[in-house]
């Protein structure tokens, strides 16, 4: 079973940039679809971005499209979320997730993912 550990969260001002990392251990994740989700206080967890196993296909929520970029380095067993032009409404706990079955596709439905990290807090002040 793969384990996921997120890092890179923090506190910053609106307009700034941050890069989150999600390191996978336990088993190689090169065949897994990966996703980023977030949960703001008092709200349900929502989809942010997803990438297929090769990194050849990506998907983004409308709220982050054009500002966030998901990528992966299979040699390092790591997936990234580059976040630019951050807004206060991006404040949330960000979770990395893996669909631990080989897949060519990307998934925005959190029910498709069966492995989750512990989350990392991102706080954007106005």
Phi, psi and omega in degrees: 000135180279146173245146183238136178229118178271153175206167175104356179290168179173189180248129179207169182272156177304141182095348182278180182232154180207146175239122175268147176236150177226110181262131180256140178220166178101309176212154178297141182248014187300336180266002188263141166286143183234153179214159172242135176230165178215155179222116177271158180303129177078005181238163177282158176294139182230155179289140176243303184201157179214157181216144179277180190294330182269348186081011183270349180224135181225156177218145181224151171287156181298329185288341182242352183302131181090346179246325182253149176225126175262141178210170179213153174233099184293333178293333180256002181053044185223140172242146185237156170226106176274123184242117179244163178050049185294146181239158177304328180288355173276354179299125183181170166272127182258130182243140172262143181219151179232140170261103192279043170224142180304132182208141176271351190256171172249153186225130177258350180274121183296338180290347177282343186260139183240358176231132184230147172276181184274346178096154176223137186277132172239123179236123182245120180264151182272000000 
